[in-house]
Amino acid sequence: MLNILKSLDKKLGFFALLSTAFIICQVWLELKIPEFMSQITTIVNSGASNINGILITGAYMLLCAFGSLLSSVIVGFIVSRIGANIAWTIRSKMYNKTMAFAKSEITQFSISSLITR
């Protein structure tokens, strides 16, 4: 795992921190929704049905839900880019290592693998 994390360059590290910030933002927005629901319940139970107060609080609640959705989409995009870049780096290193084998090493490996079968 540490070897994989070492393959991150500065740009991907920044994106990892950025995705962490968006995850924190998403969690905070998700935790704000019950507070708005509590405010709506308080307005309804107060006796004086203030429709404007309910609509404004509901609009804030919808904004929090939309912000949480937007944050999750951004996090998904960033994390997929990081994962694809790490996978490309690992495949590239493996390909270069495989291509660095000498012909004698490949032949020796083929014969020894046939003998063990």
N, C-alpha and C positions, 0 to 999 in steps of 0.2 A: 504494500500500500504506500509506503514511504517512497519507494522508487517511482511509483506512478505520480505521486505529488511532486517529486523532483522534476518531472518532465514538464511541469507548468512553467511558462515564461511569465514575465511581468504583466503582460496584457491579460492573460488568462487568470492570473492571480487577482488582478483588479476586477475582472468580471465575476470571479467567485465572491469577492467582497461585496460587489454590487448586488449580486443575487441574494446574498445574506441580508443586505439592507432591505431589499424588496420583500423577502420572506418576513422580516420583522414588521414591516409596514402592513403586509397582508394580515398577519396575526392581530396586530393592533386594531385594524379596521374590522375584523371579524368580532373582536371583543367589544367594540363600540355598539354593535347592532342591538344586543340585549339592553343596553342603557337607553337607547332611543325607544325601544319597545316599552320599557318601564315608564318613560316619560309620556308615551301615548296612553298607557293604562292610567297613569295619574291624571291626565287631562280628562279622560273619559269618566273616571270615578269622581271627579271634582263636582259634578252636578251641572255645571254650566258647560254644555257641550260646545267647545270652541273649535269649530271646524277648521279655521285657519291654522290654529296651533297644531292640530292633528296632521294637517296636510304638510305644514312646514317640517315638523318632526319626521314625518314619513318620507319626505323628500331627502332629508339628511340621511335617513336610514338607507334609502335606495342609493344615494351617492356613496355611502360606505360600502355597500354591496358591490356596486359597479367598480369602485376603486380596488376592492379586494380581487375582483375578477380580472381587472387589468394587471394588477400586480402578479397574479398567478400566471397569466399568459406571458408576461415579461420574464418571469423566473423560468418558466418552461423553455422559452426561446434561448435564454442565456445558458442554461444548464445543458441543453441539447448541443449548443455550439461548443461548449467546453468539453463535453463527452466525445463529440465527433473529432475535435482537435487532438485530444489525448489518444483516442483510438488510432488516428492517422499517424501520430508520432510513434506509437508503439509498433504499428505495422511497418512503418518505414525503417525503424531500427532493426526489426527482425529481418526484413528483406535485405538490408545492407549487410547484416551479419551472415545471412545465408549465402549471399553472393560473394562474400569474402572467402568462402571455403575454397581450398585448392582442389584441383581435379583428383589428386591422389587421396585426399581426405574423403571425398565423395565415393570414390571407388572402394576404398578400404571400408567405409561405413556400409556400402551395399553388400559387400562380400560377408562382412561380419553379421549383418542382419539376416542374410540368407542362411548362414550357418546356425544361428540360434533358432530358426523356425523349424 
